[in-house]
């Protein structure tokens, strides 16, 4: 439910609350929402600038940086991280700007692989010529030490600052780790594409469960689970979608899973479930259109009927949403019921 100042003014005009109470309540709500993610232009600029800075030290790092050698890369990473950490402290504690502070703290986490790589090069661990920029493009189980260090730094900073954006590089690192550990876990370097898809699927499901657990444990208004949901869904849905259907029944199973995602989206208040579930349903319908029924004259009529039925179902749901929702919530455990009520 979205509450703005005009609604409080209307409530005061009707005598439901006093004018002073309305002003005090609005001040409280504004304080609680200060720094919350939104599409305000200042927030967009903060995220854009932060992502460019993070990308410059990760995805867009050129081969020229290798000229600094291991000690040079380590020193540069530590210097950048120290500056970013000082900015985090200043922005959070002195300026009360949690979004820019979270971006600076995330930069510290994103610099951790570079620092570890510089240390490894100094110790001769990458003598065969592997370069840092390949950390983001090549799968290699030897990246694991860099990923573990990144997770450790991310956990320490997240515990200290309690800033949701800190979990973005953590989620990316977990995604990388799921791919890099596949050759190590199965004891061979040339793991098949099918095996990698299977690992991605199950690792993504694990990330979604962890995000759900964080949702249940979180009592503040900060969204600590968003990035885990996003990258967990990317890994899970990507592995599921790229796995070819062996029969019509497996294709129906794929459809059922995506329909479940569509249902879970509104229940948990997570649009990422709805978006990927909708993409999956669209993919299944494409499979029908261009595969099983590519020469059928009835398919457009069948799909039209299904689409209209879904629209009608949405109308019926909206009409009886409060009563149905209250009845369904009665069957939920208390932590899950509290989660659903927080998302309404």
One Martini backbone bead per residue (centre of mass of N, CA, C, O) as a GRO file, in nm:
protein
  344
    1UNK     BB    1   0.094   0.037   0.025
    2UNK     BB    2   0.046   0.375  -0.068
    3UNK     BB    3   0.170   0.663   0.115
    4UNK     BB    4   0.069   0.994   0.133
    5UNK     BB    5   0.006   1.313   0.231
    6UNK     BB    6  -0.289   1.331   0.125
    7UNK     BB    7  -0.407   1.097   0.291
    8UNK     BB    8  -0.355   1.224   0.568
    9UNK     BB    9  -0.522   1.477   0.515
   10UNK     BB   10  -0.792   1.327   0.474
   11UNK     BB   11  -0.798   1.193   0.753
   12UNK     BB   12  -0.803   1.464   0.907
   13UNK     BB   13  -1.064   1.581   0.771
   14UNK     BB   14  -1.240   1.324   0.891
   15UNK     BB   15  -1.126   1.271   1.198
   16UNK     BB   16  -0.928   1.023   1.241
   17UNK     BB   17  -0.704   1.243   1.270
   18UNK     BB   18  -0.490   1.468   1.355
   19UNK     BB   19  -0.295   1.712   1.227
   20UNK     BB   20  -0.046   1.655   1.407
   21UNK     BB   21  -0.044   1.349   1.358
   22UNK     BB   22  -0.002   1.363   1.054
   23UNK     BB   23   0.272   1.508   1.063
   24UNK     BB   24   0.418   1.300   1.243
   25UNK     BB   25   0.370   1.055   1.060
   26UNK     BB   26   0.512   1.167   0.807
   27UNK     BB   27   0.790   1.205   0.940
   28UNK     BB   28   0.828   0.906   1.007
   29UNK     BB   29   0.803   0.791   0.717
   30UNK     BB   30   1.033   0.960   0.593
   31UNK     BB   31   1.255   0.844   0.777
   32UNK     BB   32   1.218   0.540   0.694
   33UNK     BB   33   1.259   0.617   0.367
   34UNK     BB   34   1.536   0.703   0.386
   35UNK     BB   35   1.722   0.573   0.120
   36UNK     BB   36   1.534   0.431  -0.044
   37UNK     BB   37   1.467   0.266  -0.309
   38UNK     BB   38   1.439   0.441  -0.627
   39UNK     BB   39   1.347   0.681  -0.902
   40UNK     BB   40   1.526   0.889  -0.823
   41UNK     BB   41   1.764   1.080  -0.962
   42UNK     BB   42   1.981   1.055  -0.741
   43UNK     BB   43   1.975   0.742  -0.733
   44UNK     BB   44   2.046   0.690  -1.024
   45UNK     BB   45   2.322   0.831  -1.014
   46UNK     BB   46   2.444   0.656  -0.794
   47UNK     BB   47   2.421   0.382  -0.938
   48UNK     BB   48   2.566   0.455  -1.198
   49UNK     BB   49   2.836   0.544  -1.075
   50UNK     BB   50   2.889   0.284  -0.913
   51UNK     BB   51   2.884   0.080  -1.153
   52UNK     BB   52   3.116   0.209  -1.305
   53UNK     BB   53   3.329   0.174  -1.084
   54UNK     BB   54   3.301  -0.132  -1.059
   55UNK     BB   55   3.350  -0.200  -1.360
   56UNK     BB   56   3.640  -0.075  -1.380
   57UNK     BB   57   3.744  -0.304  -1.150
   58UNK     BB   58   3.638  -0.550  -1.344
   59UNK     BB   59   3.510  -0.585  -1.641
   60UNK     BB   60   3.698  -0.318  -1.764
   61UNK     BB   61   3.967  -0.434  -1.729
   62UNK     BB   62   4.275  -0.416  -1.856
   63UNK     BB   63   4.579  -0.548  -1.960
   64UNK     BB   64   4.759  -0.306  -1.859
   65UNK     BB   65   4.749  -0.380  -1.548
   66UNK     BB   66   4.968  -0.612  -1.559
   67UNK     BB   67   5.222  -0.420  -1.541
   68UNK     BB   68   5.221  -0.388  -1.221
   69UNK     BB   69   5.178  -0.641  -1.098
   70UNK     BB   70   5.124  -0.779  -0.803
   71UNK     BB   71   5.202  -0.544  -0.605
   72UNK     BB   72   5.050  -0.321  -0.760
   73UNK     BB   73   4.763  -0.442  -0.748
   74UNK     BB   74   4.747  -0.462  -0.442
   75UNK     BB   75   4.792  -0.160  -0.377
   76UNK     BB   76   4.558  -0.046  -0.544
   77UNK     BB   77   4.328  -0.204  -0.410
   78UNK     BB   78   4.381  -0.098  -0.120
   79UNK     BB   79   4.352   0.203  -0.183
   80UNK     BB   80   4.064   0.197  -0.294
   81UNK     BB   81   3.933   0.057  -0.047
   82UNK     BB   82   4.003   0.271   0.161
   83UNK     BB   83   3.853   0.504   0.028
   84UNK     BB   84   3.573   0.363   0.023
   85UNK     BB   85   3.556   0.326   0.331
   86UNK     BB   86   3.569   0.623   0.410
   87UNK     BB   87   3.316   0.703   0.250
   88UNK     BB   88   3.119   0.524   0.400
   89UNK     BB   89   3.149   0.654   0.677
   90UNK     BB   90   3.075   0.943   0.593
   91UNK     BB   91   2.795   0.893   0.452
   92UNK     BB   92   2.657   0.741   0.693
   93UNK     BB   93   2.742   0.908   0.970
   94UNK     BB   94   2.743   1.221   0.859
   95UNK     BB   95   2.519   1.225   0.602
   96UNK     BB   96   2.292   1.012   0.578
   97UNK     BB   97   2.377   0.809   0.306
   98UNK     BB   98   2.305   0.491   0.225
   99UNK     BB   99   2.337   0.453  -0.080
  100UNK     BB  100   2.627   0.559  -0.131
  101UNK     BB  101   2.748   0.383   0.092
  102UNK     BB  102   2.675   0.107  -0.035
  103UNK     BB  103   2.843   0.148  -0.293
  104UNK     BB  104   3.119   0.178  -0.158
  105UNK     BB  105   3.112  -0.096  -0.012
  106UNK     BB  106   3.083  -0.265  -0.273
  107UNK     BB  107   3.361  -0.183  -0.384
  108UNK     BB  108   3.525  -0.331  -0.174
  109UNK     BB  109   3.426  -0.611  -0.252
  110UNK     BB  110   3.507  -0.591  -0.562
  111UNK     BB  111   3.829  -0.560  -0.485
  112UNK     BB  112   3.913  -0.834  -0.361
  113UNK     BB  113   4.002  -1.008  -0.607
  114UNK     BB  114   4.238  -0.821  -0.689
  115UNK     BB  115   4.402  -0.847  -0.428
  116UNK     BB  116   4.435  -1.156  -0.437
  117UNK     BB  117   4.564  -1.168  -0.715
  118UNK     BB  118   4.812  -0.999  -0.646
  119UNK     BB  119   4.913  -1.195  -0.428
  120UNK     BB  120   4.937  -1.445  -0.612
  121UNK     BB  121   5.139  -1.327  -0.814
  122UNK     BB  122   5.360  -1.269  -0.605
  123UNK     BB  123   5.363  -1.598  -0.533
  124UNK     BB  124   5.321  -1.759  -0.823
  125UNK     BB  125   5.016  -1.877  -0.894
  126UNK     BB  126   5.017  -1.730  -1.213
  127UNK     BB  127   5.258  -1.824  -1.421
  128UNK     BB  128   5.085  -1.919  -1.693
  129UNK     BB  129   4.899  -1.633  -1.767
  130UNK     BB  130   4.670  -1.555  -1.605
  131UNK     BB  131   4.416  -1.308  -1.597
  132UNK     BB  132   4.197  -1.108  -1.434
  133UNK     BB  133   3.966  -1.061  -1.649
  134UNK     BB  134   3.898  -1.382  -1.654
  135UNK     BB  135   3.719  -1.394  -1.397
  136UNK     BB  136   3.455  -1.286  -1.582
  137UNK     BB  137   3.490  -1.521  -1.839
  138UNK     BB  138   3.625  -1.769  -1.685
  139UNK     BB  139   3.636  -2.104  -1.597
  140UNK     BB  140   3.787  -2.164  -1.265
  141UNK     BB  141   3.863  -2.318  -0.966
  142UNK     BB  142   4.107  -2.113  -0.884
  143UNK     BB  143   3.909  -1.870  -0.802
  144UNK     BB  144   3.800  -1.949  -0.516
  145UNK     BB  145   3.974  -1.777  -0.324
  146UNK     BB  146   3.861  -1.506  -0.422
  147UNK     BB  147   3.563  -1.572  -0.349
  148UNK     BB  148   3.595  -1.626  -0.046
  149UNK     BB  149   3.707  -1.347   0.024
  150UNK     BB  150   3.461  -1.189  -0.076
  151UNK     BB  151   3.255  -1.315   0.117
  152UNK     BB  152   3.396  -1.230   0.379
  153UNK     BB  153   3.389  -0.924   0.333
  154UNK     BB  154   3.083  -0.904   0.289
  155UNK     BB  155   3.000  -1.010   0.571
  156UNK     BB  156   3.142  -0.796   0.742
  157UNK     BB  157   3.008  -0.540   0.614
  158UNK     BB  158   2.711  -0.626   0.652
  159UNK     BB  159   2.730  -0.638   0.965
  160UNK     BB  160   2.816  -0.336   1.006
  161UNK     BB  161   2.609  -0.167   0.792
  162UNK     BB  162   2.334  -0.269   0.678
  163UNK     BB  163   2.348  -0.288   0.344
  164UNK     BB  164   2.192  -0.415   0.072
  165UNK     BB  165   2.403  -0.360  -0.171
  166UNK     BB  166   2.627  -0.554  -0.061
  167UNK     BB  167   2.482  -0.819  -0.193
  168UNK     BB  168   2.557  -0.799  -0.488
  169UNK     BB  169   2.856  -0.911  -0.497
  170UNK     BB  170   2.781  -1.167  -0.345
  171UNK     BB  171   2.586  -1.286  -0.556
  172UNK     BB  172   2.786  -1.291  -0.791
  173UNK     BB  173   2.993  -1.477  -0.652
  174UNK     BB  174   2.808  -1.719  -0.617
  175UNK     BB  175   2.764  -1.758  -0.917
  176UNK     BB  176   3.056  -1.808  -0.993
  177UNK     BB  177   3.107  -2.048  -0.799
  178UNK     BB  178   2.909  -2.249  -0.930
  179UNK     BB  179   3.093  -2.270  -1.191
  180UNK     BB  180   3.389  -2.317  -1.074
  181UNK     BB  181   3.318  -2.587  -0.898
  182UNK     BB  182   3.240  -2.807  -1.100
  183UNK     BB  183   3.520  -2.933  -1.177
  184UNK     BB  184   3.605  -2.996  -0.883
  185UNK     BB  185   3.363  -3.179  -0.786
  186UNK     BB  186   3.401  -3.382  -1.061
  187UNK     BB  187   3.718  -3.418  -1.141
  188UNK     BB  188   3.695  -3.225  -1.411
  189UNK     BB  189   3.754  -2.990  -1.661
  190UNK     BB  190   3.546  -3.121  -1.892
  191UNK     BB  191   3.264  -3.026  -1.842
  192UNK     BB  192   2.954  -3.040  -1.918
  193UNK     BB  193   2.685  -2.855  -2.007
  194UNK     BB  194   2.472  -3.021  -1.853
  195UNK     BB  195   2.613  -3.005  -1.577
  196UNK     BB  196   2.610  -2.696  -1.549
  197UNK     BB  197   2.302  -2.667  -1.555
  198UNK     BB  198   2.247  -2.835  -1.301
  199UNK     BB  199   2.411  -2.666  -1.104
  200UNK     BB  200   2.264  -2.400  -1.153
  201UNK     BB  201   1.986  -2.489  -1.063
  202UNK     BB  202   2.057  -2.577  -0.763
  203UNK     BB  203   2.203  -2.319  -0.677
  204UNK     BB  204   1.967  -2.128  -0.728
  205UNK     BB  205   1.774  -2.262  -0.528
  206UNK     BB  206   1.950  -2.208  -0.281
  207UNK     BB  207   1.946  -1.897  -0.303
  208UNK     BB  208   1.638  -1.870  -0.272
  209UNK     BB  209   1.624  -1.994   0.012
  210UNK     BB  210   1.807  -1.788   0.146
  211UNK     BB  211   1.636  -1.540   0.076
  212UNK     BB  212   1.384  -1.640   0.225
  213UNK     BB  213   1.517  -1.655   0.504
  214UNK     BB  214   1.583  -1.354   0.517
  215UNK     BB  215   1.293  -1.257   0.497
  216UNK     BB  216   1.201  -1.392   0.766
  217UNK     BB  217   1.429  -1.240   0.949
  218UNK     BB  218   1.336  -0.970   0.855
  219UNK     BB  219   1.221  -0.651   1.022
  220UNK     BB  220   1.295  -0.446   0.834
  221UNK     BB  221   1.281  -0.222   0.547
  222UNK     BB  222   1.512  -0.374   0.436
  223UNK     BB  223   1.646  -0.526   0.132
  224UNK     BB  224   1.846  -0.821   0.155
  225UNK     BB  225   1.719  -1.028  -0.085
  226UNK     BB  226   1.718  -0.927  -0.379
  227UNK     BB  227   1.995  -1.027  -0.507
  228UNK     BB  228   1.949  -1.325  -0.445
  229UNK     BB  229   1.696  -1.354  -0.612
  230UNK     BB  230   1.806  -1.268  -0.885
  231UNK     BB  231   2.057  -1.470  -0.914
  232UNK     BB  232   1.901  -1.723  -0.841
  233UNK     BB  233   1.701  -1.703  -1.080
  234UNK     BB  234   1.907  -1.704  -1.306
  235UNK     BB  235   2.024  -1.984  -1.240
  236UNK     BB  236   1.765  -2.153  -1.227
  237UNK     BB  237   1.614  -2.067  -1.492
  238UNK     BB  238   1.849  -2.110  -1.684
  239UNK     BB  239   1.889  -2.415  -1.631
  240UNK     BB  240   1.596  -2.496  -1.695
  241UNK     BB  241   1.567  -2.374  -1.988
  242UNK     BB  242   1.836  -2.517  -2.115
  243UNK     BB  243   1.681  -2.773  -2.065
  244UNK     BB  244   1.574  -3.015  -2.246
  245UNK     BB  245   1.292  -3.163  -2.358
  246UNK     BB  246   1.204  -3.512  -2.371
  247UNK     BB  247   0.894  -3.436  -2.333
  248UNK     BB  248   0.575  -3.341  -2.278
  249UNK     BB  249   0.597  -3.372  -1.967
  250UNK     BB  250   0.845  -3.189  -1.923
  251UNK     BB  251   0.710  -2.939  -2.042
  252UNK     BB  252   0.484  -2.931  -1.829
  253UNK     BB  253   0.674  -2.899  -1.590
  254UNK     BB  254   0.783  -2.626  -1.679
  255UNK     BB  255   0.511  -2.483  -1.670
  256UNK     BB  256   0.447  -2.536  -1.369
  257UNK     BB  257   0.688  -2.382  -1.252
  258UNK     BB  258   0.613  -2.103  -1.379
  259UNK     BB  259   0.335  -2.083  -1.247
  260UNK     BB  260   0.447  -2.084  -0.961
  261UNK     BB  261   0.607  -1.822  -0.990
  262UNK     BB  262   0.359  -1.644  -1.044
  263UNK     BB  263   0.234  -1.698  -0.760
  264UNK     BB  264   0.479  -1.617  -0.575
  265UNK     BB  265   0.512  -1.321  -0.638
  266UNK     BB  266   0.260  -1.198  -0.485
  267UNK     BB  267   0.302  -1.341  -0.213
  268UNK     BB  268   0.614  -1.225  -0.172
  269UNK     BB  269   0.668  -0.956  -0.333
  270UNK     BB  270   0.820  -1.074  -0.612
  271UNK     BB  271   0.884  -0.986  -0.936
  272UNK     BB  272   1.096  -1.193  -1.032
  273UNK     BB  273   0.899  -1.429  -1.046
  274UNK     BB  274   0.701  -1.311  -1.252
  275UNK     BB  275   0.893  -1.256  -1.485
  276UNK     BB  276   1.010  -1.547  -1.521
  277UNK     BB  277   0.740  -1.691  -1.538
  278UNK     BB  278   0.640  -1.541  -1.791
  279UNK     BB  279   0.875  -1.631  -1.974
  280UNK     BB  280   0.817  -1.935  -1.948
  281UNK     BB  281   0.532  -1.935  -2.064
  282UNK     BB  282   0.613  -1.811  -2.334
  283UNK     BB  283   0.808  -2.039  -2.409
  284UNK     BB  284   0.595  -2.265  -2.414
  285UNK     BB  285   0.415  -2.138  -2.633
  286UNK     BB  286   0.638  -2.141  -2.845
  287UNK     BB  287   0.667  -2.445  -2.850
  288UNK     BB  288   0.383  -2.492  -2.958
  289UNK     BB  289   0.393  -2.312  -3.213
  290UNK     BB  290   0.696  -2.436  -3.327
  291UNK     BB  291   0.629  -2.745  -3.266
  292UNK     BB  292   0.372  -2.929  -3.192
  293UNK     BB  293   0.166  -2.684  -3.352
  294UNK     BB  294   0.271  -2.560  -3.639
  295UNK     BB  295  -0.001  -2.684  -3.816
  296UNK     BB  296  -0.217  -2.564  -3.640
  297UNK     BB  297  -0.531  -2.390  -3.649
  298UNK     BB  298  -0.608  -2.379  -3.326
  299UNK     BB  299  -0.392  -2.231  -3.158
  300UNK     BB  300  -0.483  -1.930  -3.154
  301UNK     BB  301  -0.754  -1.993  -3.011
  302UNK     BB  302  -0.639  -2.127  -2.758
  303UNK     BB  303  -0.459  -1.890  -2.663
  304UNK     BB  304  -0.684  -1.685  -2.643
  305UNK     BB  305  -0.849  -1.836  -2.429
  306UNK     BB  306  -0.628  -1.844  -2.216
  307UNK     BB  307  -0.584  -1.539  -2.191
  308UNK     BB  308  -0.879  -1.466  -2.109
  309UNK     BB  309  -0.886  -1.651  -1.860
  310UNK     BB  310  -0.664  -1.501  -1.705
  311UNK     BB  311  -0.804  -1.229  -1.694
  312UNK     BB  312  -1.054  -1.333  -1.541
  313UNK     BB  313  -0.900  -1.438  -1.296
  314UNK     BB  314  -0.797  -1.157  -1.212
  315UNK     BB  315  -1.077  -1.035  -1.158
  316UNK     BB  316  -1.169  -1.238  -0.943
  317UNK     BB  317  -0.936  -1.194  -0.750
  318UNK     BB  318  -0.980  -0.891  -0.698
  319UNK     BB  319  -1.272  -0.921  -0.579
  320UNK     BB  320  -1.158  -1.169  -0.358
  321UNK     BB  321  -0.881  -1.113  -0.219
  322UNK     BB  322  -0.928  -1.064   0.084
  323UNK     BB  323  -1.073  -1.333   0.150
  324UNK     BB  324  -0.867  -1.531   0.030
  325UNK     BB  325  -0.615  -1.425   0.175
  326UNK     BB  326  -0.711  -1.472   0.466
  327UNK     BB  327  -0.750  -1.779   0.435
  328UNK     BB  328  -0.461  -1.853   0.346
  329UNK     BB  329  -0.307  -1.724   0.590
  330UNK     BB  330  -0.425  -1.923   0.807
  331UNK     BB  331  -0.221  -2.167   0.697
  332UNK     BB  332   0.019  -2.015   0.785
  333UNK     BB  333   0.292  -1.950   0.921
  334UNK     BB  334   0.387  -1.688   1.104
  335UNK     BB  335   0.640  -1.590   0.945
  336UNK     BB  336   0.497  -1.599   0.664
  337UNK     BB  337   0.262  -1.412   0.735
  338UNK     BB  338   0.440  -1.163   0.799
  339UNK     BB  339   0.565  -1.141   0.520
  340UNK     BB  340   0.307  -1.096   0.355
  341UNK     BB  341   0.212  -0.840   0.515
  342UNK     BB  342   0.467  -0.665   0.440
  343UNK     BB  343   0.399  -0.676   0.115
  344UNK     BB  344   0.110  -0.517   0.114
   0.00000   0.00000   0.00000
